[in-house]
Amino acid sequence: MANVIDEVAGRLTIVRPVFHPVFEALNGPRIFGTRLSAMEVRLEHRRPTVIDEATH
C-alpha cells in the first residue's frame, strides 16, 4: 500500500500562495510611522511529504 501512496504523491505538486507585506516609512513635519504600500505574492511549489503513520 505504501508504494501506491508514494507513486501517487510523486505525481502531485502542492502550490500555495505566500503573502509578503511591503511597508513604507512615513516622515514629515507632523507625521511619522509606516503604512502598507504593497502586498507581494509568490507561489511556492513543492512535492507532498508522505508520513508513515507508525512513526507519528
N, C-alpha and C positions, 0 to 999 in steps of 0.2 A: 504493500500500500504506500510506503514511503517513497518508492521510486516514482509512482504515478504523481504524487503530490509535488515532488521535485521537478518532474517533467513539465507539469502544468505551470508551476511557479516560474520556471525558466522562460516560458512564453509570455509572461506578463511584465509590464512596466508600471510602476506606481508613479503618478505625476501629481505633484501638489504645488499650489501657489505659495510663495514666500513673500510677505509684505515687509518693506523696509521704509519707515518714515524718514523724510528728509526735513530737517528743521533749519530755519533761517533766524539769525540773530537780529534783533531789532535794537538799534541805537539811535537815540535822538535827544534833543534838549529836554523833552518832557516824557520820554517813553524809553523803556528798556525791557528786554525779555526775549522770548523766542516764539516762533509760530511755525506751524506745519506749512511748508511750502510745496511739498510734493509727496507722492507715495509711489515708490519704485516697486515694481512687481517682477519677480522672476519665477520661472518654472523649474522645479527640481525633479529630476528623473532618477529612479533607482529601481533595482530588482527587488522583489519581495524576499524576505528572510524567512526561511522555514524553521520553525521552532519545534523541537521534539518535546512532546508532552511529558515524557518521562523525566526530562531534565529540569522542568519547571514546576 
